[in-house]
């Protein structure tokens, strides 16, 4: 069980959307160091944690358009999860798209060099 599995939706809802996206982004940023074929197990573990945080975010957000975009984004991560080999380009692009969903998190795109 991951640490995020213990995170209740009520607690997650106390974070504003920018903070939620930044925390999902932190998992994706952590995954960058595992973008090698021999580290697929660790990479997939990061994706699983990101799935959990996205699911919590979808659960607590009221905006149906945002929920739809997050679920589309989750689908991209699911495709990355299922690959036999990591795809660093798509991973970085997905992280960039995620961070651009909120003005606060979008500031990190330049900081991270995405």
N, C-alpha and C positions, 0 to 999 in steps of 0.2 A: 504494500500500500504506500502510495506517495504522500508527501506532506500536504499536497493540494486536495487529496481525497478527504481529508479531515476538515477542510474549509467549508463552513456553512454558507449557504447563499445569503443569509442575513448579514453575516460578517463581510462577505465580498461586496454586498450592496453599499456598505459604508464608504467604500473607495469610490471616488468619482471616476468617470469613464476614462479620462486621461491616465489615471493611475492604474486602472485595470489593464489598459492597452500596454502601458509600460511594463507591467509585470508579465504579460504574455510575451512581449518583446524581449524581456530578460531571458526567458526560456529559449527563445529562438537565437538570441545572442550567445547563450551558453552552448547551444548546439553547433555553433560555427567551428568550435575546436574539434568536433567529431566528424567533420565532413570528409571522411576517408573510408574506403571500403572495409578496412579492418576494424573500424570503430562504429559499425552500423548498430550494434546493440545499444551503445550509449546514445547514439543519435536518435534512435527510435524512442528511447526512454525520455529524451527531451521533448520529442513530438507528443508523446502520451501526456506529459505534464502540460504542454501547451493546449492539447485537446481539452483537458479538464478545466483549465482557466477560461478557454473560449466558451465552453459549455456553461460555466458559471455566469459569465458575462451575458450570454444570450438569455439565460434564465432570469437575470435581474434587470435587464434593460427593457424599457417600455417602448422605445422607438422601433417599430417594425422594419423600417428601412435599414437601420443599423444591424438589427438581428439578421436580416437577410444577407447583408454584406459580410458579416462575421461568419455566417454559415458557408457562404461561397468561399471565403478565405480558408475556412477549416477544410473544405474539400480539396484545396490545393495542397494543404499540409498532409491530408490523407493520401494523396497521390505520391507525395514525397516519401511518406512512411512505407508505402508498398513497393517502392523501387528496390531493385537488387543492389544498385550502386547509388551513392549520394549524388545529388546534383547541386553543387555549390551556387551556380548562377541562379537557378530557380529559387533556392533557399533564400539567397540575399534579396532577390526581387520580392518574394513573399514578405520578408521582414520589412522591406521598404514600404510596401503597400499597407501592411498592418499599421505601421507607425504613422502613416499619413491619414489615418482615420480620425485623428483628433489633433487640434493645434498644439497642445502641450507635448504630445509624443512626437509630433512631426519635427520638432526642434532636434530630435536625436538623429534624424536622417543624415544631416550634415556632420554632426559630431562623430557618428560611426563610419562616415565615409561611404554611405550607401548611395 
